[in-house]
């Protein structure tokens, strides 16, 4: 048990300390964006399950590879909060509350949205590339996937989980998330799983580029300070 406790402190200690104090001091006021995202997702779920609401939600927040690019890009921000109809909505709400909430405290509101949008956009653009390549190529997709709705909040959750693991030293957790995405594709080779891998790859590139950019110009204490504060808080 002591060994497990030591491992847990090493893996999640910094993340826990960063999240604990703001939540104790401000409670729900520490994560207003995440609570808003949960409420928005719940409202969209209720609306899209109504006879009058399904077409409305599809028109403003559903993204498919067959859609023209410009309207698809306009719908992509809202598509983060359109849950899949064939999956329990409570899972999506719990993922958003926990992962978005931790990210909002650790990364700040705007950086959380940036990572989430980057991950979702990577999946959206990958679907178009894969269909253009065709099923015979390594990254190709069948043409039927052009009619499948993009992943919704799950790609954003994957991206944020990888980013948090990267920034706060929870490498085993980030690796477990990445492994789970690979296993998902191996067991159930569908568009959602491959979009999750695209989201994962885009987040790794984003975090790696950010870390490299802030390490190269500076030296010594200045470099260490900039690496620690980057993506960990909003600018004043």
ABEGO torsion letter per residue (X at the ends): XAAAAAAAAAAAAAAAAAAAAAAAAAEAAABAAAAAAAAAAAAAAAAAABAAAAAAAAAAABBBAABBAAAAAAAAAAAAABBBAABBAAAAAAAAAAAAAAAAAAAEAAAAAAAAAAAAAAAAAAAAAAAAAEAABAABBBAAAAABBBAEAAAAAAAAAAAAAAAAGBAAAAAAAAAAAAAAAAABBBAAAAAAAAAAAAAAAAAAAAAAAAAAABBEAAAAAAAAABGABBBX
